[in-house]
């Protein structure tokens, strides 16, 4: 079964952030649970640990498909993908279950994931009838994730692994009773390009959507993700951060470091870095930092509280 690979961000070291693991363990000890553990999806979203994986995922998958979201508190792309998965699990209302695994707090499952050849998160696996299938690797806008899930289950039905959908039931991207249109085929072009690793092609597809629908929020987010990946893949991540530290007055160095921080789980650090540049620089450099900060806002959902906070800080810095 082929996997859906939205690898827009590159690998993130799973051995890092041990302090985050301690933090998560402390939260669980205090009864806080994991991120969004069931809060958004009720019984359709569950936290899973090294100890409960067999029961909550493997055994449960004998009766209902389970999507396993491997995430960590420090992972920025995880915070983009996680809420989308939770929303879709809630909408599915039991047709499939979302199991969330904090890789920092569950080293056995993190090690198992690495044994499968997965080096970074977010990563999503599908478990059906006890069989684990690699599915998503990286973050993506909601339309692509929704479509990928529909296509996964349709493929599983064709292979006889899942029963056919009830008569009259259609995938989420098909025409509904109200006559809603099918998904924009240009989104499919973008997804296909991402699958091939053709980020330039994905960029062109998202730009085509925006040419006809400038206000399309999902296309804006998809384009911002692709453009970020295009910039970062040519950077030496560690070197970019070191150069920024050595050259605090170099706006391009600060922009490159902010891009690295954005993909390595630190949107707040990326925002703070550029806000500092806006406050401390003048003229064209200040404007470059401002414009780049605005472009990074597009990567997160518009209602993300981190974006709202950074926008307020930017207004204060400018006025």
C-alpha positions as CSV (number, residue, x, y, z in Angstrom):
1,X,0.0,0.0,0.0
2,X,1.7,3.2,-1.1
3,X,2.1,5.9,1.6
4,X,1.1,9.5,1.3
5,X,4.2,11.6,1.7
6,X,3.8,15.3,2.5
7,X,7.5,15.8,3.4
8,X,7.6,19.5,3.3
9,X,9.7,20.1,6.3
10,X,12.5,17.6,6.3
11,X,13.6,15.3,9.1
12,X,13.6,16.4,12.7
13,X,15.9,14.7,15.2
14,X,13.8,12.4,17.4
15,X,16.6,12.1,19.9
16,X,16.4,15.8,20.9
17,X,14.3,17.7,23.4
18,X,14.7,15.3,26.4
19,X,13.4,18.1,28.6
20,X,10.2,18.0,26.6
21,X,9.8,14.4,27.5
22,X,10.1,15.2,31.2
23,X,7.6,17.9,30.8
24,X,5.1,15.6,29.2
25,X,5.6,13.0,31.9
26,X,5.0,15.6,34.5
27,X,1.8,16.7,32.8
28,X,0.5,13.1,32.7
29,X,1.4,12.6,36.4
30,X,-0.7,15.6,37.2
31,X,-3.6,14.3,35.2
32,X,-3.2,16.7,32.3
33,X,-2.9,14.1,29.6
34,X,-1.3,14.7,26.2
35,X,-1.9,17.4,23.7
36,X,-5.6,17.6,22.8
37,X,-6.0,14.2,24.3
38,X,-9.6,13.5,23.4
39,X,-10.5,17.2,24.0
40,X,-11.5,17.8,20.5
41,X,-12.6,14.4,19.4
42,X,-14.0,12.7,22.5
43,X,-13.7,8.9,22.2
44,X,-12.4,9.3,18.6
45,X,-9.1,10.8,19.7
46,X,-7.0,8.9,22.2
47,X,-3.5,9.2,23.7
48,X,-1.4,6.1,23.4
49,X,1.7,5.1,25.3
50,X,4.3,2.3,25.1
51,X,2.2,0.3,27.5
52,X,-1.2,0.9,25.8
53,X,-0.3,0.7,22.1
54,X,-1.2,-3.0,21.7
55,X,-4.6,-2.6,23.2
56,X,-5.5,0.9,21.9
57,X,-4.1,0.5,18.4
58,X,-3.3,-3.1,17.4
59,X,-6.3,-4.8,19.0
60,X,-8.7,-2.0,18.2
61,X,-7.6,-2.0,14.5
62,X,-9.3,-5.4,14.2
63,X,-12.6,-3.7,14.2
64,X,-11.9,-0.1,13.1
65,X,-9.0,1.5,11.3
66,X,-6.6,3.5,13.5
67,X,-4.5,6.4,12.3
68,X,-1.5,6.9,14.6
69,X,-0.1,10.4,14.8
70,X,3.5,10.5,16.1
71,X,4.2,14.0,17.5
72,X,6.1,16.0,20.0
73,X,5.5,19.1,22.0
74,X,8.5,20.9,20.4
75,X,7.5,20.1,16.8
76,X,6.0,23.0,15.0
77,X,4.7,21.0,12.0
78,X,3.1,18.6,14.4
79,X,1.0,21.4,15.8
80,X,-0.2,22.2,12.3
81,X,-1.1,18.6,11.4
82,X,-2.5,17.5,14.8
83,X,-5.6,19.7,14.9
84,X,-6.4,18.8,11.3
85,X,-6.3,15.1,12.1
86,X,-8.4,15.6,15.3
87,X,-11.0,17.6,13.4
88,X,-11.3,14.9,10.7
89,X,-11.5,12.1,13.3
90,X,-14.3,13.9,15.0
91,X,-16.1,14.4,11.6
92,X,-15.6,10.6,10.9
93,X,-17.5,9.9,14.1
94,X,-16.0,6.4,14.6
95,X,-15.3,5.3,11.1
96,X,-11.7,5.6,12.1
97,X,-9.9,6.4,15.3
98,X,-7.0,8.8,15.8
99,X,-4.3,7.6,18.3
100,X,-1.7,10.2,19.3
101,X,1.8,9.1,20.3
102,X,4.2,11.6,22.0
103,X,7.6,10.3,20.8
104,X,9.5,12.0,23.6
105,X,7.5,10.4,26.4
106,X,7.3,6.9,24.7
107,X,10.8,5.9,23.6
108,X,9.9,2.3,22.6
109,X,7.4,3.6,20.1
110,X,9.8,6.2,18.9
111,X,12.5,3.6,18.4
112,X,10.0,1.3,16.5
113,X,9.2,4.2,14.2
114,X,12.9,4.8,13.5
115,X,13.3,1.0,12.8
116,X,10.7,1.5,10.0
117,X,13.1,4.0,8.5
118,X,11.2,7.1,9.6
119,X,13.6,9.8,10.7
120,X,11.3,12.8,11.4
121,X,7.9,13.9,12.6
122,X,5.1,14.5,12.2
123,X,4.5,11.0,10.9
124,X,1.2,9.2,10.6
125,X,0.7,5.4,10.2
126,X,-2.5,3.6,9.4
127,X,-3.2,0.4,11.3
128,X,-5.8,-1.9,9.8
129,X,-6.5,-5.4,11.0
130,X,-3.2,-5.4,12.9
131,X,-1.2,-4.3,9.9
132,X,0.8,-1.1,10.0
133,X,1.0,1.0,6.9
134,X,3.2,4.1,6.6
135,X,0.8,6.9,5.5
136,X,1.8,10.6,6.0
137,X,5.2,12.0,6.6
138,X,5.1,15.8,7.2
139,X,2.5,18.5,7.5
140,X,0.0,19.5,4.8
141,X,-3.1,21.8,4.5
142,X,-6.4,20.3,5.4
143,X,-7.7,19.6,1.8
144,X,-4.7,17.4,1.1
145,X,-4.9,15.5,4.4
146,X,-8.7,15.0,3.9
147,X,-8.3,13.8,0.4
148,X,-5.4,11.5,1.3
149,X,-7.5,9.8,4.1
150,X,-10.4,9.3,1.7
151,X,-8.0,7.8,-0.9
152,X,-6.4,5.6,1.7
153,X,-9.7,4.0,2.8
154,X,-10.9,3.7,-0.8
155,X,-7.7,1.8,-1.7
156,X,-8.1,-0.4,1.3
157,X,-11.7,-1.2,0.3
158,X,-10.6,-2.0,-3.3
159,X,-8.0,-4.4,-1.9
160,X,-10.6,-6.1,0.3
161,X,-9.0,-5.0,3.5
162,X,-12.0,-2.8,4.5
163,X,-15.6,-3.5,3.7
164,X,-17.3,-1.4,1.0
165,X,-18.8,1.9,2.1
166,X,-22.6,1.7,2.8
167,X,-24.7,2.2,-0.3
168,X,-25.1,5.9,-1.1
169,X,-22.1,6.9,1.0
170,X,-19.5,8.9,-0.9
171,X,-16.0,10.1,0.0
172,X,-15.8,13.6,1.5
173,X,-14.5,15.1,-1.7
174,X,-17.3,13.9,-3.9
175,X,-20.5,15.7,-4.8
176,X,-22.9,15.8,-1.7
177,X,-26.6,15.9,-1.6
178,X,-26.5,19.7,-1.8
179,X,-24.5,19.6,-5.0
180,X,-21.3,20.8,-3.6
181,X,-18.5,20.8,-6.2
182,X,-15.7,18.2,-6.1
183,X,-12.3,19.3,-4.9
184,X,-10.3,21.7,-7.1
185,X,-8.3,19.5,-9.5
186,X,-5.4,21.9,-9.1
187,X,-5.1,20.8,-5.4
188,X,-4.7,17.3,-6.8
189,X,-1.9,18.6,-9.0
190,X,-0.2,20.1,-6.0
191,X,-0.5,16.9,-4.0
192,X,0.8,14.8,-6.9
193,X,3.8,17.2,-7.2
194,X,4.5,16.9,-3.5
195,X,4.4,13.1,-3.8
196,X,7.0,13.3,-6.6
197,X,9.1,15.7,-4.5
198,X,8.5,18.4,-7.1
199,X,8.2,21.4,-4.8
200,X,8.4,23.8,-7.8
201,X,5.5,22.0,-9.4
202,X,3.5,22.2,-6.1
203,X,4.3,25.9,-5.9
204,X,3.0,26.5,-9.4
205,X,-0.2,24.6,-8.6
206,X,-1.0,26.6,-5.5
207,X,-0.2,29.8,-7.3
208,X,-2.7,28.8,-10.0
209,X,-5.4,28.3,-7.3
210,X,-4.6,31.8,-5.9
211,X,-4.6,33.4,-9.3
212,X,-8.3,32.5,-9.6
213,X,-9.2,32.6,-5.9
214,X,-6.8,35.1,-4.1
215,X,-8.6,34.6,-0.8
216,X,-8.2,30.8,-0.7
217,X,-6.8,30.3,2.8
218,X,-5.8,26.6,2.3
219,X,-3.9,27.5,-0.9
220,X,-2.1,30.3,0.8
221,X,-1.1,27.9,3.6
222,X,0.0,25.3,1.1
223,X,2.0,27.8,-0.9
224,X,3.7,29.1,2.3
225,X,4.6,25.6,3.4
226,X,6.1,24.8,0.0
227,X,8.0,28.1,-0.2
228,X,9.5,27.5,3.2
229,X,10.6,24.0,2.3
230,X,12.2,25.3,-0.9
231,X,14.2,27.9,1.1
232,X,15.3,25.6,3.9
233,X,16.4,22.6,1.8
234,X,19.4,24.8,0.6
235,X,20.4,25.8,4.1
236,X,22.8,24.2,6.6
237,X,20.4,24.4,9.6
238,X,23.0,24.5,12.3
239,X,25.2,26.9,10.3
240,X,22.3,29.3,9.7
241,X,21.5,29.6,13.4
242,X,25.2,30.1,14.3
243,X,25.6,32.8,11.6
244,X,22.6,34.6,12.9
245,X,24.0,34.6,16.4
246,X,27.3,35.9,15.1
247,X,25.7,38.6,12.9
248,X,22.7,40.1,14.8
249,X,22.5,43.0,12.4
250,X,22.4,40.9,9.3
251,X,18.8,40.7,8.2
252,X,19.3,37.9,5.8
253,X,21.0,35.8,8.4
254,X,18.1,36.4,10.8
255,X,15.6,35.5,8.1
256,X,17.4,32.2,7.3
257,X,17.6,31.3,11.0
258,X,13.9,32.0,11.4
259,X,13.1,29.6,8.6
260,X,15.2,26.9,10.2
261,X,13.4,27.5,13.5
262,X,10.1,27.4,11.8
263,X,10.6,23.8,10.5
264,X,12.4,22.6,13.6
265,X,9.4,23.2,15.9
266,X,10.0,26.7,17.0
267,X,7.4,29.1,15.5
268,X,7.6,31.3,18.6
269,X,11.4,31.5,18.3
270,X,11.1,32.3,14.6
271,X,8.6,35.1,15.3
272,X,10.6,36.5,18.2
273,X,13.7,36.6,16.1
274,X,12.1,38.6,13.3
275,X,10.3,40.9,15.8
276,X,13.7,41.6,17.3
277,X,15.0,42.5,13.9
278,X,12.0,44.8,13.2
279,X,12.6,46.6,16.5
280,X,16.4,46.9,16.0
281,X,16.7,47.6,12.3
282,X,15.8,50.4,10.0
283,X,14.9,51.1,6.4
284,X,15.0,48.3,3.9
285,X,16.3,45.7,6.4
286,X,13.5,46.5,8.8
287,X,10.9,46.1,6.0
288,X,12.5,42.8,4.9
289,X,12.2,41.4,8.4
290,X,8.6,42.6,8.6
291,X,7.6,41.1,5.2
292,X,9.2,37.8,6.0
293,X,7.5,37.6,9.4
294,X,4.1,38.1,7.6
295,X,5.0,35.3,5.2
296,X,5.6,32.9,8.1
297,X,2.2,33.8,9.6
298,X,0.7,32.2,6.5
299,X,2.1,28.8,7.5
300,X,0.0,28.5,10.6
301,X,-3.8,28.6,10.8
302,X,-5.1,32.2,11.0
303,X,-6.7,31.6,14.4
304,X,-3.5,30.2,15.9
305,X,-2.9,32.1,19.1
306,X,0.8,32.3,18.4
307,X,0.1,34.2,15.2
308,X,-2.3,36.5,17.0
309,X,0.2,37.3,19.7
310,X,3.0,37.9,17.2
311,X,0.7,40.2,15.1
312,X,0.1,42.3,18.2
313,X,3.8,42.5,18.9
314,X,4.5,43.5,15.4
315,X,1.9,46.3,15.6
316,X,3.6,47.6,18.8
317,X,7.0,47.4,17.1
318,X,5.9,49.4,14.1
319,X,3.8,52.0,15.9
